[in-house]
Amino acid sequence: MSAFEIGLYSFPALMVLIFLRVPIGLAMFIVGLVGLSIVTGSSKMALIRLKSETYSNYSSYSLSIVPMFLLMGYFATLGGMSSALFKAAEGFLGHRRGGVAMAAIGACAGFGAICGSSLATAATMGRVALPELKQYGYAGGFSTATLAAGGTLGILIPPSVVLVIYAILTEQNIAKLFLAAFIPGVLAALGYVLAISIYVRVHPDAAGTKPPVPMAQRIRALIDVWPVLLVFGLVVGGIYKGWFTPTEGAAVGALGTGLIAWLNGGLTWQTLIESFIATARSTAMVFFIILGAAFYNGFLALTQVPQQMSVYVVSQGFSPMGVLTVILVFYLIFGCLMDSLSMILLTVPIFFPVISELDFGMSAEHVAIWFGILVLIVVEVGLITPPVGMNLFVINTMDQKTPIVETYKAVVYFVATDLLRVAILVMFPAITLFLLPG
């Protein structure tokens, strides 16, 4: 059996392990290690690779950005920023039809600007907004679907941990990826607001009403969210302006949110230690997935599978847009089964060489950035796509009285706006690339 055939057979082997509930990082590590042993004919070579691969991955300075962004998210929660964002958005939107749900989306977008995790955004905003939605008569399925969809904004609105990993894998500029994600992220939030507006007109009994908030109270609530704007502007603006590197920007963001949490009384010695421990656990999980992906992708590179696929696709004369569509559909389907980080680490080294060889009428850098944003969006759509969207389960565990089927019915409206947005961004790449310099 040739090395190429071994590489091809590794895909079903990996899928079997994943469906057997083996953690994705461990599954990629096992398949990569065993595959290297078979291809090289020596388990000793695989063990040597274990030493070198581990050091080369974990000694990367760029990866230090991951724990910093994760810590920033924990500090933001302790600082009460999620609650402040929701109260401000609710003050201006809550009295409208479906307004409390729209406020939840706005708060998710704001919290996503200081938290790079989709699941964390969904869970945090769920604790803040779900009681309010229930209080004002919003249907259970509509409430949980809104918060599950809003959670995806946590990874679309920069800064985003997954975008950082994509930048490292494809050797792209992190600041440019953050800029490119901004407009699609805003469009996502507006699309969800549109979905809510349509849903409450089709199902008028699904949303209650809330009395208008006095203007003075609205202004006070708006003033309370200045820390979010300050941290977001300082981190993203500072990275873009070149005041500091992305890693330094993440450290500044963690320090800023930590100070705000301390001033608000949410950060004590106990909560500080708890935040460090939670960050360490999350970082360890992310880093182990990165190690497993490095082993598996190293094995695939040795078998020449990505290179051969690239050569085959280009030689067949397939339409670039057709190839891109097939890849995005693949991400949409498998995004229902895996988290976004695992999908990016597993598939980008395979698909990116293929995309890079196709002619989209743009520079190589613009193609890489455009493709990264599209992949990120489609993978996140998978998180709210029935029947196994991860965000749906996270929110549903917080409202166990609501049948998951009711959440499925309501989330279809949000998925529809997501698919429409993907189609628009595919047809008009300039929307994604609009903020990029040059």
Secondary structure per residue as TSV (DSSP state, phi and psi in degrees):
chain	resnum	aa	ss	phi	psi
A	1	M	-	360.0	132.1
A	2	S	-	-76.5	163.4
A	3	A	H	-62.4	-36.2
A	4	F	H	-62.6	-43.5
A	5	E	H	-65.8	-39.0
A	6	I	H	-61.1	-41.3
A	7	G	H	-61.2	-40.5
A	8	L	H	-66.4	-41.7
A	9	Y	H	-68.9	-17.3
A	10	S	H	-68.9	-26.0
A	11	F	H	-63.4	-55.1
A	12	P	H	-61.6	-34.0
A	13	A	H	-62.1	-41.9
A	14	L	H	-65.9	-41.9
A	15	M	H	-63.5	-38.5
A	16	V	H	-61.0	-45.7
A	17	L	H	-62.3	-40.8
A	18	I	H	-64.9	-43.4
A	19	F	H	-69.9	-20.2
A	20	L	T	-83.9	8.2
A	21	R	T	70.7	23.9
A	22	V	-	-72.7	130.3
A	23	P	-	-51.7	140.0
A	24	I	H	-58.6	-39.7
A	25	G	H	-63.2	-44.4
A	26	L	H	-67.0	-38.6
A	27	A	H	-62.0	-46.0
A	28	M	H	-65.2	-37.5
A	29	F	H	-64.2	-46.3
A	30	I	H	-63.6	-48.8
A	31	V	H	-63.2	-41.8
A	32	G	H	-63.8	-44.0
A	33	L	H	-66.4	-46.3
A	34	V	H	-66.0	-41.3
A	35	G	H	-62.1	-41.9
A	36	L	H	-62.4	-39.9
A	37	S	H	-63.4	-40.1
A	38	I	H	-71.6	-46.0
A	39	V	H	-66.2	-42.5
A	40	T	H	-82.3	-15.5
A	41	G	T	73.5	17.0
A	42	S	-	-152.9	122.8
A	43	S	H	-69.8	-23.1
A	44	K	H	-63.7	-40.6
A	45	M	H	-63.6	-37.8
A	46	A	H	-65.5	-38.9
A	47	L	H	-69.4	-36.3
A	48	I	H	-62.0	-41.3
A	49	R	H	-63.1	-32.9
A	50	L	H	-60.0	-42.6
A	51	K	H	-67.7	-50.0
A	52	S	H	-69.3	-40.5
A	53	E	H	-66.7	-40.6
A	54	T	H	-62.0	-46.9
A	55	Y	H	-66.4	-46.1
A	56	S	H	-64.1	-32.5
A	57	N	H	-76.9	-49.7
A	58	Y	H	-79.0	-12.9
A	59	S	T	-89.2	2.5
A	60	S	-	-70.3	121.8
A	61	Y	G	-61.9	-34.4
A	62	S	G	-63.3	-29.7
A	63	L	G	-70.6	-17.2
A	64	S	G	-66.1	-11.7
A	65	I	H	-69.3	-27.0
A	66	V	H	-63.2	-55.9
A	67	P	H	-63.0	-29.3
A	68	M	H	-66.5	-44.3
A	69	F	H	-67.8	-37.4
A	70	L	H	-64.1	-43.2
A	71	L	H	-64.5	-36.5
A	72	M	H	-60.3	-40.6
A	73	G	H	-64.0	-42.1
A	74	Y	H	-64.6	-43.7
A	75	F	H	-63.4	-38.0
A	76	A	H	-62.7	-38.0
A	77	T	H	-66.0	-44.4
A	78	L	H	-63.7	-31.9
A	79	G	T	-77.8	0.3
A	80	G	T	73.2	18.2
A	81	M	H	-67.7	-33.4
A	82	S	H	-64.1	-42.8
A	83	S	H	-66.8	-41.4
A	84	A	H	-63.3	-41.0
A	85	L	H	-63.1	-43.5
A	86	F	H	-66.1	-42.1
A	87	K	H	-63.7	-39.3
A	88	A	H	-66.0	-46.2
A	89	A	H	-66.1	-38.4
A	90	E	H	-65.7	-34.7
A	91	G	H	-62.1	-35.8
A	92	F	H	-92.3	-23.9
A	93	L	H	-117.4	-18.3
A	94	G	T	-59.0	-30.0
A	95	H	T	-81.3	-9.1
A	96	R	S	-80.4	166.5
A	97	R	T	-67.0	120.4
A	98	G	T	74.6	14.1
A	99	G	H	-65.8	-35.9
A	100	V	H	-66.9	-37.3
A	101	A	H	-66.3	-41.4
A	102	M	H	-62.2	-38.8
A	103	A	H	-62.8	-37.5
A	104	A	H	-62.7	-39.8
A	105	I	H	-64.6	-44.6
A	106	G	H	-61.5	-40.1
A	107	A	H	-67.8	-37.7
A	108	C	H	-62.4	-41.1
A	109	A	H	-63.9	-43.2
A	110	G	H	-65.9	-42.4
A	111	F	H	-68.1	-32.5
A	112	G	H	-63.4	-22.6
A	113	A	T	-72.4	-13.4
A	114	I	T	-127.6	8.6
A	115	C	-	-139.4	120.7
A	116	G	-	-90.9	19.8
A	117	S	-	-122.9	133.6
A	118	S	H	-70.9	-49.3
A	119	L	H	-65.0	-38.1
A	120	A	H	-65.7	-40.3
A	121	T	H	-64.1	-44.3
A	122	A	H	-61.8	-46.0
A	123	A	H	-67.6	-43.5
A	124	T	H	-65.1	-48.9
A	125	M	H	-70.8	-26.3
A	126	G	H	-62.2	-42.5
A	127	R	H	-65.5	-32.5
A	128	V	H	-82.7	-46.8
A	129	A	H	-93.3	-27.8
A	130	L	H	-59.7	-44.6
A	131	P	H	-60.1	-37.8
A	132	E	H	-65.9	-43.1
A	133	L	H	-60.9	-42.4
A	134	K	H	-65.6	-40.9
A	135	Q	H	-60.0	-37.2
A	136	Y	T	-98.7	22.9
A	137	G	T	79.7	23.8
A	138	Y	-	-79.4	136.6
A	139	A	-	-60.7	145.7
A	140	G	H	-58.5	-47.7
A	141	G	H	-65.0	-38.1
A	142	F	H	-67.0	-40.8
A	143	S	H	-64.3	-48.8
A	144	T	H	-67.4	-37.0
A	145	A	H	-65.8	-39.8
A	146	T	H	-61.3	-46.1
A	147	L	H	-71.9	-34.0
A	148	A	H	-65.0	-42.9
A	149	A	H	-67.6	-42.8
A	150	G	H	-61.1	-31.2
A	151	G	H	-60.4	-31.6
A	152	T	T	-64.6	-21.4
A	153	L	H	-66.8	-19.5
A	154	G	H	-60.9	-26.8
A	155	I	H	-107.5	-12.2
A	156	L	H	-87.7	-40.2
A	157	I	S	-78.2	121.8
A	158	P	S	-67.4	151.8
A	159	P	S	-79.5	151.7
A	160	S	-	-135.8	127.0
A	161	V	H	-62.8	-41.0
A	162	V	H	-65.2	-37.7
A	163	L	H	-64.5	-35.3
A	164	V	H	-62.3	-45.2
A	165	I	H	-63.8	-42.0
A	166	Y	H	-61.4	-41.9
A	167	A	H	-61.4	-40.0
A	168	I	H	-66.7	-43.4
A	169	L	H	-63.9	-39.4
A	170	T	H	-102.8	2.7
A	171	E	T	58.7	48.4
A	172	Q	-	-108.3	165.6
A	173	N	-	-77.9	121.7
A	174	I	H	-63.3	-42.1
A	175	A	H	-61.2	-40.1
A	176	K	H	-67.9	-36.8
A	177	L	H	-65.2	-40.2
A	178	F	H	-61.3	-43.4
A	179	L	H	-63.1	-42.5
A	180	A	H	-66.0	-28.7
A	181	A	H	-79.2	-15.7
A	182	F	H	-65.0	-53.1
A	183	I	H	-64.2	-46.5
A	184	P	H	-58.0	-34.6
A	185	G	H	-66.4	-42.9
A	186	V	H	-64.6	-41.3
A	187	L	H	-61.9	-35.1
A	188	A	H	-63.3	-46.4
A	189	A	H	-62.0	-43.5
A	190	L	H	-65.2	-36.8
A	191	G	H	-63.5	-39.5
A	192	Y	H	-68.2	-37.2
A	193	V	H	-62.7	-40.3
A	194	L	H	-63.4	-41.4
A	195	A	H	-61.6	-40.6
A	196	I	H	-64.4	-44.1
A	197	S	H	-59.2	-42.4
A	198	I	H	-68.7	-42.3
A	199	Y	H	-62.1	-44.6
A	200	V	H	-72.0	-16.1
A	201	R	H	-85.7	-33.7
A	202	V	H	-75.1	-35.9
A	203	H	S	-123.9	77.6
A	204	P	G	-62.6	-22.9
A	205	D	G	-83.0	-3.5
A	206	A	G	-81.6	-11.7
A	207	A	-	-137.6	131.6
A	208	G	-	-87.2	-168.5
A	209	T	-	-120.7	155.7
A	210	K	-	-129.2	136.9
A	211	P	-	-62.5	146.7
A	212	P	-	-61.0	146.8
A	213	V	-	-93.2	134.8
A	214	P	-	-56.2	148.0
A	215	M	H	-60.4	-37.7
A	216	A	H	-60.5	-40.1
A	217	Q	H	-68.7	-34.6
A	218	R	H	-64.4	-43.8
A	219	I	H	-62.6	-42.6
A	220	R	H	-62.0	-41.1
A	221	A	H	-66.0	-36.0
A	222	L	H	-68.2	-37.6
A	223	I	H	-64.3	-32.2
A	224	D	T	-67.4	-15.8
A	225	V	T	-96.0	8.4
A	226	W	H	-58.6	-32.6
A	227	P	H	-60.7	-35.8
A	228	V	H	-64.5	-46.7
A	229	L	H	-62.8	-39.4
A	230	L	H	-64.6	-47.3
A	231	V	H	-66.0	-45.3
A	232	F	H	-61.6	-47.8
A	233	G	H	-63.2	-38.6
A	234	L	H	-68.7	-44.1
A	235	V	H	-71.2	-59.7
A	236	V	H	-69.1	-45.0
A	237	G	H	-63.7	-40.9
A	238	G	H	-64.4	-39.0
A	239	I	H	-65.3	-45.3
A	240	Y	H	-65.9	-39.7
A	241	K	H	-76.8	-10.4
A	242	G	T	83.3	15.9
A	243	W	S	-67.3	-33.0
A	244	F	S	-154.5	163.1
A	245	T	-	-73.1	165.0
A	246	P	H	-54.8	-39.5
A	247	T	H	-65.9	-42.9
A	248	E	H	-64.8	-37.8
A	249	G	H	-62.2	-40.0
A	250	A	H	-63.7	-39.6
A	251	A	H	-64.7	-41.8
A	252	V	H	-61.8	-43.0
A	253	G	H	-62.7	-42.7
A	254	A	H	-63.7	-42.4
A	255	L	H	-64.2	-43.7
A	256	G	H	-63.3	-47.4
A	257	T	H	-66.4	-34.0
A	258	G	H	-64.4	-43.1
A	259	L	H	-63.3	-41.5
A	260	I	H	-64.6	-42.5
A	261	A	H	-62.6	-37.9
A	262	W	H	-67.4	-43.1
A	263	L	H	-64.9	-32.4
A	264	N	T	-83.9	-2.3
A	265	G	T	85.7	4.5
A	266	G	-	-87.3	-17.7
A	267	L	-	-105.8	109.9
A	268	T	-	-118.5	177.4
A	269	W	H	-58.7	-39.2
A	270	Q	H	-67.4	-48.3
A	271	T	H	-69.7	-28.6
A	272	L	H	-64.4	-46.6
A	273	I	H	-63.7	-41.2
A	274	E	H	-62.3	-38.5
A	275	S	H	-65.9	-41.9
A	276	F	H	-62.3	-42.9
A	277	I	H	-66.4	-44.0
A	278	A	H	-63.6	-40.4
A	279	T	H	-64.1	-42.1
A	280	A	H	-61.9	-41.5
A	281	R	H	-64.7	-47.0
A	282	S	H	-63.9	-40.6
A	283	T	H	-64.7	-42.0
A	284	A	H	-60.6	-41.0
A	285	M	H	-63.5	-46.0
A	286	V	H	-63.6	-44.9
A	287	F	H	-66.6	-34.7
A	288	F	H	-68.8	-36.7
A	289	I	H	-62.7	-40.8
A	290	I	H	-61.8	-42.5
A	291	L	H	-64.1	-45.0
A	292	G	H	-61.4	-41.3
A	293	A	H	-66.0	-37.6
A	294	A	H	-62.7	-40.9
A	295	F	H	-66.6	-45.1
A	296	Y	H	-67.3	-43.1
A	297	N	H	-69.8	-32.1
A	298	G	H	-64.6	-40.0
A	299	F	H	-63.2	-44.0
A	300	L	H	-63.8	-39.7
A	301	A	H	-61.5	-35.8
A	302	L	H	-68.3	-31.9
A	303	T	H	-83.7	-9.1
A	304	Q	T	69.5	18.2
A	305	V	H	-62.7	-51.0
A	306	P	H	-60.2	-41.1
A	307	Q	H	-65.8	-43.2
A	308	Q	H	-66.5	-38.1
A	309	M	H	-63.5	-42.9
A	310	S	H	-60.4	-46.9
A	311	V	H	-62.5	-41.7
A	312	Y	H	-64.7	-47.2
A	313	V	H	-62.7	-44.1
A	314	V	H	-65.5	-40.6
A	315	S	H	-69.5	-23.8
A	316	Q	H	-79.7	-12.4
A	317	G	T	72.6	25.6
A	318	F	-	-65.2	150.9
A	319	S	-	-64.2	131.3
A	320	P	H	-55.8	-42.4
A	321	M	H	-66.3	-34.2
A	322	G	H	-64.8	-44.5
A	323	V	H	-62.8	-44.4
A	324	L	H	-61.0	-41.6
A	325	T	H	-61.9	-44.1
A	326	V	H	-61.4	-43.1
A	327	I	H	-63.9	-42.4
A	328	L	H	-66.9	-36.6
A	329	V	H	-64.0	-40.9
A	330	F	H	-58.2	-46.6
A	331	Y	H	-63.2	-38.2
A	332	L	H	-62.8	-42.5
A	333	I	H	-70.5	-51.1
A	334	F	H	-77.0	-16.8
A	335	G	T	-65.9	-19.2
A	336	C	T	-73.0	-22.0
A	337	L	T	-105.0	-23.1
A	338	M	S	-127.3	158.7
A	339	D	-	-75.9	161.7
A	340	S	H	-62.7	-40.0
A	341	L	H	-63.3	-44.0
A	342	S	H	-62.9	-41.2
A	343	M	H	-63.1	-43.5
A	344	I	H	-62.9	-47.4
A	345	L	H	-65.4	-35.6
A	346	L	H	-77.1	-40.3
A	347	T	H	-104.3	-28.9
A	348	V	H	-58.3	-43.6
A	349	P	H	-62.5	-18.0
A	350	I	H	-90.3	-47.6
A	351	F	H	-84.3	-31.5
A	352	F	H	-60.2	-42.1
A	353	P	H	-60.9	-32.8
A	354	V	H	-66.9	-49.5
A	355	I	H	-61.7	-38.1
A	356	S	H	-64.0	-26.1
A	357	E	H	-86.9	-9.5
A	358	L	S	-91.7	152.2
A	359	D	-	-98.8	106.9
A	360	F	-	-105.0	8.2
A	361	G	S	74.9	21.5
A	362	M	S	-131.9	167.9
A	363	S	-	-68.5	160.9
A	364	A	H	-60.7	-38.7
A	365	E	H	-65.2	-43.7
A	366	H	H	-66.1	-37.4
A	367	V	H	-62.9	-44.3
A	368	A	H	-62.8	-42.4
A	369	I	H	-69.8	-45.1
A	370	W	H	-60.2	-45.8
A	371	F	H	-63.5	-40.9
A	372	G	H	-61.7	-42.1
A	373	I	H	-67.3	-41.9
A	374	L	H	-61.5	-44.9
A	375	V	H	-62.3	-44.6
A	376	L	H	-59.3	-43.9
A	377	I	H	-64.3	-47.6
A	378	V	H	-66.9	-38.8
A	379	V	H	-63.4	-39.5
A	380	E	H	-68.1	-32.8
A	381	V	H	-59.5	-37.3
A	382	G	H	-60.4	-26.2
A	383	L	T	-69.7	-17.8
A	384	I	T	-121.5	14.6
A	385	T	S	-92.5	121.2
A	386	P	T	-62.1	154.7
A	387	P	T	-97.1	-0.5
A	388	V	S	-125.8	28.3
A	389	G	-	-63.5	127.2
A	390	M	H	-64.9	-39.9
A	391	N	H	-62.0	-33.7
A	392	L	H	-62.3	-40.9
A	393	F	H	-72.6	-36.9
A	394	V	H	-60.3	-47.3
A	395	I	H	-72.1	-38.3
A	396	N	H	-65.9	-29.6
A	397	T	T	-67.8	-19.8
A	398	M	T	-86.2	-11.1
A	399	D	-	-141.2	71.1
A	400	Q	T	-70.6	-11.1
A	401	K	T	-76.0	-18.2
A	402	T	S	-91.1	121.3
A	403	P	-	-61.3	140.3
A	404	I	H	-61.3	-27.9
A	405	V	H	-62.5	-37.4
A	406	E	H	-65.0	-37.1
A	407	T	H	-65.3	-41.6
A	408	Y	H	-58.2	-43.8
A	409	K	H	-63.3	-41.6
A	410	A	H	-75.8	-34.0
A	411	V	H	-71.2	-15.8
A	412	V	H	-57.6	-35.6
A	413	Y	H	-63.8	-39.3
A	414	F	H	-72.9	-39.0
A	415	V	H	-62.7	-37.7
A	416	A	H	-61.3	-42.5
A	417	T	H	-67.9	-33.6
A	418	D	H	-63.1	-46.3
A	419	L	H	-65.6	-37.2
A	420	L	H	-63.5	-41.0
A	421	R	H	-66.0	-40.3
A	422	V	H	-61.3	-44.5
A	423	A	H	-60.8	-41.3
A	424	I	H	-65.5	-43.4
A	425	L	H	-70.0	-28.8
A	426	V	H	-69.8	-43.8
A	427	M	H	-74.0	-29.6
A	428	F	-	-127.5	79.1
A	429	P	H	-59.0	-24.3
A	430	A	H	-60.6	-26.5
A	431	I	H	-63.7	-44.1
A	432	T	H	-68.1	-39.2
A	433	L	H	-91.4	3.0
A	434	F	T	-59.7	-39.7
A	435	L	T	-84.3	-7.5
A	436	L	S	-70.8	140.8
A	437	P	-	-66.5	147.4
A	438	G	-	79.3	360.0
